[in-house]
Amino acid sequence: MEVDVYSQYFTAECVYNGRRRRGVVVKLTSSSEAGMIRYCVSVSFFPHENPEDFLISYDAYGEKEIYNAKGRRSKKREAVLLAEIRKHADELAKSLGGTIDWEKPLGEERRG
């Protein structure tokens, strides 16, 4: 089962596949199967051509596994992983040629 632990949209800058992207969604997801828990950080840049444009294209996408071990979801572990999410998201953004403006969210964070 996969769960979005955290998700938030931010203003961003990225040119990918010849198209300018002005928004990004940053996520921390957990997935569990057969007694194993896995957490991943992902970023997905999207055009955001107007205030209502949140169409995610998924071609400017990066994902990084940051935890994989026996166990189940833990609020304590998730707090630690969330404290490091910007570092991982910035690395992913850089690998795609983009940057995230953490001071300009495009909406409230969502937790699951």
C-alpha positions as CSV (number, residue, x, y, z in Angstrom):
1,M,0.0,0.0,0.0
2,E,1.3,3.5,-0.9
3,V,0.5,6.6,1.1
4,D,1.5,10.2,0.5
5,V,2.9,11.2,3.9
6,Y,3.6,14.7,2.7
7,S,2.8,16.7,-0.4
8,Q,3.1,20.4,-1.2
9,Y,3.3,22.5,-4.3
10,F,5.9,25.3,-4.7
11,T,7.0,27.9,-7.2
12,A,10.0,26.6,-9.1
13,E,12.2,27.1,-12.2
14,C,13.1,24.3,-14.6
15,V,13.4,23.9,-18.3
16,Y,12.8,20.3,-19.3
17,N,12.3,18.8,-22.7
18,G,12.4,22.3,-24.1
19,R,9.5,23.5,-21.9
20,R,9.7,26.0,-19.0
21,R,8.3,24.7,-15.7
22,R,7.3,27.2,-13.0
23,G,5.9,24.8,-10.4
24,V,6.9,21.6,-8.6
25,V,5.1,19.2,-6.3
26,V,7.3,17.7,-3.6
27,K,6.2,14.4,-2.0
28,L,7.3,12.0,0.7
29,T,5.6,8.7,0.1
30,S,5.6,5.4,2.1
31,S,4.9,2.0,0.7
32,S,4.7,-1.2,2.7
33,E,4.6,-4.8,1.7
34,A,5.4,-8.1,3.4
35,G,6.6,-6.4,6.7
36,M,8.9,-3.9,4.9
37,I,8.5,-0.1,4.8
38,R,10.0,2.1,2.2
39,Y,10.0,5.9,2.0
40,C,10.8,7.9,-1.1
41,V,11.1,11.6,-1.9
42,S,9.9,12.8,-5.3
43,V,9.7,16.0,-7.3
44,S,7.7,16.7,-10.4
45,F,8.0,19.9,-12.2
46,F,5.0,21.2,-14.2
47,P,4.4,24.3,-16.4
48,H,2.1,26.3,-14.0
49,E,1.3,28.8,-16.7
50,N,-1.5,30.4,-14.6
51,P,-2.7,30.3,-11.0
52,E,-5.1,27.4,-11.7
53,D,-2.7,25.3,-13.8
54,F,-1.6,22.3,-11.7
55,L,-1.4,19.9,-14.6
56,I,1.4,17.5,-13.8
57,S,3.2,16.2,-16.8
58,Y,5.5,13.6,-15.1
59,D,8.3,13.9,-17.7
60,A,10.3,16.2,-15.4
61,Y,10.1,13.7,-12.5
62,G,12.7,12.4,-10.1
63,E,12.5,10.0,-7.1
64,K,14.9,8.9,-4.4
65,E,14.5,6.1,-1.9
66,I,15.6,7.4,1.5
67,Y,14.6,4.5,3.8
68,N,13.9,0.8,3.3
69,A,13.8,-1.6,6.2
70,K,11.6,-4.1,8.2
71,G,8.8,-2.4,10.1
72,R,5.8,-0.2,9.6
73,R,5.0,3.5,9.5
74,S,6.2,5.5,12.5
75,K,5.4,9.1,13.3
76,K,8.8,9.5,14.9
77,R,10.7,8.2,11.8
78,E,8.5,10.3,9.5
79,A,9.3,13.4,11.5
80,V,13.0,12.7,11.0
81,L,12.5,12.1,7.2
82,L,10.5,15.3,6.8
83,A,13.2,17.3,8.5
84,E,15.5,16.1,5.6
85,I,13.0,16.4,2.7
86,R,14.3,19.7,1.4
87,K,17.9,18.4,1.1
88,H,16.7,15.4,-0.9
89,A,14.2,17.4,-3.0
90,D,16.9,20.0,-3.9
91,E,19.3,17.2,-5.0
92,L,16.5,15.8,-7.3
93,A,15.7,19.2,-8.6
94,K,19.3,19.9,-9.4
95,S,19.6,16.6,-11.3
96,L,16.7,17.7,-13.5
97,G,18.2,21.2,-14.0
98,G,15.7,22.9,-11.7
99,T,15.4,24.8,-8.4
100,I,12.6,25.0,-5.8
101,D,11.6,28.3,-4.2
102,W,10.8,27.0,-0.7
103,E,9.6,30.4,0.4
104,K,6.8,30.5,-2.2
105,P,4.4,27.6,-1.7
106,L,1.5,27.4,-4.2
107,G,-0.8,26.0,-1.5
108,E,-0.9,24.4,1.9
109,E,0.9,21.2,2.7
110,R,-1.0,18.0,2.8
111,R,-0.3,15.1,5.2
112,G,-1.6,11.6,5.0
